[in-house]
Amino acid sequence: MSNNPTVFARSVRKIMEAAAPYGRVRNLLRTAGLDREAIQDPALKIPYADMMMLTELAARAAKDGAFGLHVGEHVDQCSYGIVGRAVMTSPTLGDALHALALYLPIWTDVGSFQLNLDRSVAHFQWQYSNCSLPESRHDCEMTMATVVRFNRLSRGATWQPREVWFQHAKPRDVSEHARIFRAPVRFGMPTNALLLDRRLLTIPLKDSNPLLHKVTIEAAEHLLLAASTEVNISHSVGSFIRQNLSSGEVCLEHAARHLNLSRRTLQRKLRQESSSHRNLVEQARRDLSRYLLLSTDATVTEVAYALGFSEPSAFHHAFQKWHGTQPSAYRRIESH
């Protein structure tokens, strides 16, 4: 697994669509250094941590404790490109799960699926890689709801898991978990997993297409060999800064250590992309300050500390330089 896992930028579209009714999607994208053009790019990859952060911010803006579940249950399988088509055209549910586990690296290297078979139970497990990532309940629940959405395509029958397991703690309201998974949901478990009756693996899928599946698999095998997780160094450093602003540990040395580079090598790579660590810190603070002021109830002082400023006066000075006005005035004007 990569130390800086990536995902196609277009993955963010489903999150933005779910957040759109609550407004200010453009500001939300800016917090991750993205725009609408970027998430339409079919080839662009971004740090997975940015998508995790956007999911959490969108859930907060929507005031939806089950935001990840709601995104996952409405996912369009075709939006996952060849990985989605490999799943949909599979002959059986078991084949679909195998295809998802095998070809996921084409889409992202943030984690892996594994199908383990017991006598009567199949465990389809999801595990994040051991790299440094922010904890994201919504991202994990979105992933598991998407798997169920992908595979409730059986011919002439509906199915449900025996149980659903999550490693994270139990949220206050689990009514949506029960509705979406139609099974007991357990939290604080050793792994994230769907537990299925093993006999369900032989259920045929209604969109099964042997010829199309063969062609899709051949193409997927080629893409799997050529799969690239490269993302430019500015995006990687920017992502690290956004995840760590509140702790204040965003200096060049910390960023270099996170990326397993020397300080000098990181500086050189940033210069090659016409960027710098100082500019990336300022950009992250500017974009996140706009979001926090317009989309949350945080006080100006709380925003200052969340952005890693040592004192509110430093934030006021920086904000005046960015926007030509003070934070409280900006919030008052832009909110009306």
C-alpha positions as CSV (number, residue, x, y, z in Angstrom):
1,M,0.0,0.0,0.0
2,S,1.1,3.5,-0.7
3,N,2.1,5.8,2.1
4,N,0.0,8.5,0.4
5,P,-3.0,6.6,-1.0
6,T,-4.9,8.1,-3.9
7,V,-8.3,7.9,-5.6
8,F,-9.8,9.3,-8.8
9,A,-10.9,12.9,-8.2
10,R,-14.2,12.1,-9.9
11,S,-15.0,10.0,-6.8
12,V,-15.8,13.3,-5.0
13,R,-18.8,13.9,-7.3
14,K,-21.1,11.7,-5.4
15,I,-20.2,13.5,-2.1
16,M,-20.8,16.9,-3.7
17,E,-24.1,15.8,-5.2
18,A,-25.3,14.7,-1.7
19,A,-24.1,18.0,-0.2
20,A,-25.5,20.2,-2.9
21,P,-28.9,20.8,-1.2
22,Y,-27.1,22.4,1.7
23,G,-25.3,24.9,-0.4
24,R,-21.7,26.3,-0.8
25,V,-20.4,23.2,-2.6
26,R,-17.8,25.4,-4.2
27,N,-16.4,26.4,-0.8
28,L,-16.4,22.8,0.3
29,L,-14.3,21.8,-2.8
30,R,-11.9,24.6,-2.2
31,T,-11.0,23.2,1.3
32,A,-9.4,20.3,-0.6
33,G,-7.8,22.5,-3.3
34,L,-10.3,21.2,-5.9
35,D,-12.8,22.8,-8.2
36,R,-15.7,21.5,-10.4
37,E,-13.3,21.1,-13.4
38,A,-11.0,18.9,-11.4
39,I,-13.7,16.4,-10.3
40,Q,-14.8,16.1,-14.0
41,D,-11.3,15.1,-15.1
42,P,-11.4,11.4,-15.9
43,A,-7.7,10.8,-15.2
44,L,-6.9,13.0,-12.2
45,K,-6.0,11.3,-8.9
46,I,-6.0,13.1,-5.6
47,P,-4.9,12.1,-2.0
48,Y,-7.6,9.8,-0.5
49,A,-7.3,11.8,2.7
50,D,-8.8,14.8,0.9
51,M,-11.9,12.8,0.0
52,M,-12.2,11.6,3.6
53,M,-12.0,15.2,4.8
54,L,-14.6,16.3,2.4
55,T,-17.0,13.5,3.4
56,E,-16.7,14.6,7.1
57,L,-17.1,18.3,6.3
58,A,-20.1,17.6,4.0
59,A,-21.7,15.4,6.8
60,R,-21.3,18.3,9.2
61,A,-22.7,20.8,6.8
62,A,-25.7,18.5,6.1
63,K,-26.1,17.8,9.9
64,D,-26.5,14.2,8.8
65,G,-25.2,11.6,11.2
66,A,-25.7,8.9,8.5
67,F,-24.2,10.9,5.6
68,G,-21.8,8.2,4.4
69,L,-24.6,5.6,4.4
70,H,-26.8,7.8,2.4
71,V,-24.2,8.5,-0.2
72,G,-23.3,4.8,-0.5
73,E,-26.9,3.6,-0.9
74,H,-27.4,5.8,-3.9
75,V,-24.1,5.2,-5.7
76,D,-24.3,4.6,-9.5
77,Q,-22.2,1.5,-10.2
78,C,-21.2,2.9,-13.6
79,S,-19.5,5.9,-11.8
80,Y,-16.8,3.4,-10.8
81,G,-15.8,2.8,-14.4
82,I,-14.3,-0.5,-15.3
83,V,-14.3,-1.7,-11.7
84,G,-18.1,-1.2,-11.5
85,R,-18.6,-2.9,-14.8
86,A,-16.5,-5.9,-13.7
87,V,-18.8,-6.2,-10.7
88,M,-22.1,-5.7,-12.5
89,T,-21.4,-8.1,-15.4
90,S,-20.2,-10.9,-13.1
91,P,-22.2,-14.2,-13.2
92,T,-22.8,-14.5,-9.5
93,L,-22.6,-12.6,-6.3
94,G,-19.4,-14.5,-5.3
95,D,-17.8,-13.6,-8.6
96,A,-18.8,-10.0,-8.1
97,L,-17.1,-9.8,-4.7
98,H,-14.0,-11.5,-6.1
99,A,-13.9,-8.9,-9.0
100,L,-14.3,-6.0,-6.5
101,A,-11.5,-7.3,-4.3
102,L,-9.2,-8.0,-7.3
103,Y,-9.7,-4.8,-9.3
104,L,-10.2,-2.2,-6.6
105,P,-6.5,-1.1,-6.9
106,I,-7.4,0.4,-10.3
107,W,-9.6,2.9,-8.5
108,T,-7.8,3.4,-5.2
109,D,-4.9,2.0,-3.1
110,V,-6.3,3.2,0.2
111,G,-7.3,-0.3,1.4
112,S,-8.3,-3.8,0.3
113,F,-11.2,-6.2,0.3
114,Q,-10.8,-9.9,1.2
115,L,-13.3,-12.7,0.8
116,N,-12.8,-15.4,3.5
117,L,-14.9,-18.5,3.5
118,D,-16.0,-20.5,6.5
119,R,-18.2,-23.6,6.5
120,S,-21.4,-21.7,6.1
121,V,-20.4,-18.1,6.3
122,A,-18.5,-15.8,3.9
123,H,-16.7,-12.8,5.5
124,F,-16.2,-10.0,3.0
125,Q,-13.7,-7.7,4.9
126,W,-12.6,-4.1,4.3
127,Q,-9.3,-3.0,5.7
128,Y,-7.7,0.4,5.3
129,S,-4.0,0.4,4.7
130,N,-1.6,1.1,7.6
131,C,-0.7,4.6,6.3
132,S,-1.5,7.7,8.2
133,L,-5.1,8.7,7.5
134,P,-7.6,10.7,9.4
135,E,-10.3,8.6,11.1
136,S,-13.4,8.7,9.0
137,R,-16.6,6.9,10.1
138,H,-18.5,8.3,7.2
139,D,-16.0,7.1,4.6
140,C,-16.0,3.6,6.0
141,E,-19.8,3.4,6.2
142,M,-20.1,4.8,2.6
143,T,-17.7,2.0,1.5
144,M,-19.8,-0.8,3.1
145,A,-23.1,0.7,1.9
146,T,-21.7,0.9,-1.6
147,V,-20.7,-2.8,-1.5
148,V,-24.3,-3.7,-0.6
149,R,-25.6,-1.3,-3.3
150,F,-23.3,-2.9,-5.9
151,N,-24.4,-6.4,-5.0
152,R,-28.2,-6.1,-4.5
153,L,-28.5,-6.8,-8.2
154,S,-29.4,-10.5,-7.9
155,R,-31.9,-12.0,-10.3
156,G,-35.4,-12.4,-8.9
157,A,-34.4,-12.2,-5.2
158,T,-33.3,-9.8,-2.5
159,W,-30.7,-10.7,0.1
160,Q,-29.3,-9.3,3.2
161,P,-26.1,-10.0,5.3
162,R,-26.2,-12.1,8.4
163,E,-24.4,-9.3,10.2
164,V,-22.4,-6.1,9.4
165,W,-19.3,-5.3,11.4
166,F,-17.6,-1.9,11.9
167,Q,-14.4,-1.2,13.7
168,H,-15.5,2.3,14.8
169,A,-17.6,3.1,17.8
170,K,-21.3,2.9,17.7
171,P,-22.9,6.3,16.8
172,R,-25.8,7.7,18.7
173,D,-28.5,6.8,16.1
174,V,-28.2,3.5,14.2
175,S,-31.7,3.4,12.7
176,E,-30.4,4.1,9.2
177,H,-27.8,1.3,9.6
178,A,-30.7,-1.1,10.3
179,R,-32.7,0.2,7.3
180,I,-29.9,0.1,4.8
181,F,-28.2,-3.2,5.7
182,R,-31.4,-5.0,6.9
183,A,-29.3,-7.0,9.4
184,P,-27.8,-6.7,12.8
185,V,-25.0,-4.1,12.8
186,R,-22.2,-4.5,15.4
187,F,-19.6,-1.8,16.3
188,G,-16.1,-2.0,17.9
189,M,-15.4,-5.2,16.0
190,P,-12.0,-6.4,15.0
191,T,-12.6,-5.7,11.3
192,N,-15.1,-4.0,8.9
193,A,-17.0,-6.8,7.2
194,L,-20.2,-8.1,5.7
195,L,-21.0,-11.6,7.0
196,L,-23.1,-13.6,4.4
197,D,-24.6,-17.0,4.2
198,R,-22.2,-18.8,2.0
199,R,-25.0,-20.1,-0.3
200,L,-25.7,-16.5,-1.3
201,L,-22.4,-16.5,-3.3
202,T,-24.1,-18.6,-6.0
203,I,-27.0,-16.1,-6.6
204,P,-26.9,-15.0,-10.3
205,L,-26.7,-11.3,-11.0
206,K,-29.5,-9.8,-13.2
207,D,-27.0,-7.8,-15.3
208,S,-24.7,-10.7,-15.8
209,N,-23.2,-10.8,-19.4
210,P,-20.6,-13.4,-20.1
211,L,-19.2,-11.8,-23.2
212,L,-19.1,-8.3,-21.8
213,H,-17.6,-9.6,-18.6
214,K,-14.8,-11.4,-20.5
215,V,-14.0,-8.2,-22.4
216,T,-14.2,-6.1,-19.2
217,I,-11.9,-8.5,-17.3
218,E,-9.3,-8.4,-20.0
219,A,-9.3,-4.6,-20.0
220,A,-9.3,-4.6,-16.2
221,E,-6.2,-6.9,-16.1
222,H,-4.4,-4.5,-18.4
223,L,-5.3,-1.5,-16.3
224,L,-4.4,-3.3,-13.1
225,L,-0.8,-3.8,-14.4
226,A,-0.6,-0.1,-15.5
227,A,-2.4,1.3,-12.4
228,S,-0.7,4.5,-11.3
229,T,-1.0,6.0,-7.9
230,E,1.1,9.0,-8.7
231,V,-0.2,12.4,-7.5
232,N,1.9,15.6,-7.9
233,I,3.9,16.5,-4.8
234,S,2.0,19.8,-4.3
235,H,-1.3,17.9,-3.9
236,S,0.4,15.5,-1.4
237,V,1.9,18.3,0.7
238,G,-1.4,20.3,0.5
239,S,-3.3,17.3,1.7
240,F,-0.9,16.8,4.6
241,I,-1.2,20.4,5.6
242,R,-5.1,20.4,5.5
243,Q,-5.2,17.3,7.7
244,N,-2.8,18.8,10.3
245,L,-3.6,22.5,10.5
246,S,-5.3,22.4,13.8
247,S,-2.3,20.6,15.5
248,G,0.1,23.2,14.1
249,E,2.4,20.4,13.0
250,V,2.6,21.4,9.3
251,C,6.2,22.6,9.0
252,L,8.3,21.6,6.1
253,E,10.2,19.0,8.2
254,H,6.9,17.3,9.2
255,A,5.7,17.2,5.7
256,A,9.0,15.8,4.4
257,R,8.9,13.1,7.1
258,H,5.3,12.2,6.2
259,L,6.3,11.7,2.5
260,N,9.6,9.9,3.3
261,L,11.6,12.6,1.7
262,S,14.5,14.8,2.9
263,R,13.7,18.5,3.5
264,R,15.9,19.5,0.6
265,T,14.3,17.0,-1.8
266,L,10.8,18.1,-0.9
267,Q,11.8,21.8,-1.5
268,R,13.3,20.9,-4.9
269,K,10.2,18.9,-6.0
270,L,7.9,21.7,-5.0
271,R,10.0,24.3,-6.9
272,Q,9.7,22.0,-10.0
273,E,6.0,22.4,-9.7
274,S,6.2,26.2,-9.2
275,S,5.0,25.8,-5.6
276,S,6.3,26.2,-2.1
277,H,5.5,24.9,1.4
278,R,4.7,28.5,2.6
279,N,2.3,29.1,-0.3
280,L,0.5,25.8,0.3
281,V,0.1,26.5,4.0
282,E,-1.4,30.0,3.2
283,Q,-3.7,28.5,0.5
284,A,-5.0,25.8,2.9
285,R,-5.7,28.4,5.6
286,R,-7.4,30.8,3.2
287,D,-9.7,28.1,1.8
288,L,-10.5,26.4,5.1
289,S,-11.1,29.8,6.8
290,R,-13.8,30.6,4.2
291,Y,-15.5,27.3,4.8
292,L,-15.4,27.5,8.6
293,L,-16.8,31.0,8.6
294,L,-19.6,30.4,6.2
295,S,-20.6,26.8,6.8
296,T,-20.2,26.3,10.6
297,D,-21.0,28.1,13.8
298,A,-17.4,28.3,15.0
299,T,-16.4,31.6,16.5
300,V,-13.7,33.6,14.9
301,T,-11.3,32.7,17.7
302,E,-12.1,29.0,17.2
303,V,-11.5,29.3,13.5
304,A,-8.1,31.0,14.2
305,Y,-6.9,28.1,16.4
306,A,-8.4,25.5,14.0
307,L,-6.2,26.9,11.3
308,G,-3.1,26.6,13.4
309,F,-2.6,30.3,14.2
310,S,-0.9,30.9,17.6
311,E,-3.3,33.8,18.4
312,P,-6.4,35.3,16.9
313,S,-4.7,38.6,16.0
314,A,-2.4,36.8,13.6
315,F,-5.5,35.3,11.9
316,H,-7.2,38.7,11.7
317,H,-4.1,40.1,10.0
318,A,-3.9,37.2,7.5
319,F,-7.6,37.3,6.7
320,Q,-7.4,41.1,6.1
321,K,-4.7,40.4,3.5
322,W,-6.6,37.6,1.8
323,H,-10.0,39.3,1.6
324,G,-9.6,42.9,2.3
325,T,-11.9,42.7,5.3
326,Q,-12.1,41.2,8.8
327,P,-13.5,37.7,9.4
328,S,-16.7,38.8,11.3
329,A,-17.5,41.3,8.5
330,Y,-16.8,38.7,5.8
331,R,-19.2,36.2,7.5
332,R,-21.9,38.9,7.9
333,I,-21.7,40.0,4.3
334,E,-21.4,36.6,2.6
335,S,-24.1,35.0,4.7
336,H,-26.8,37.4,3.4
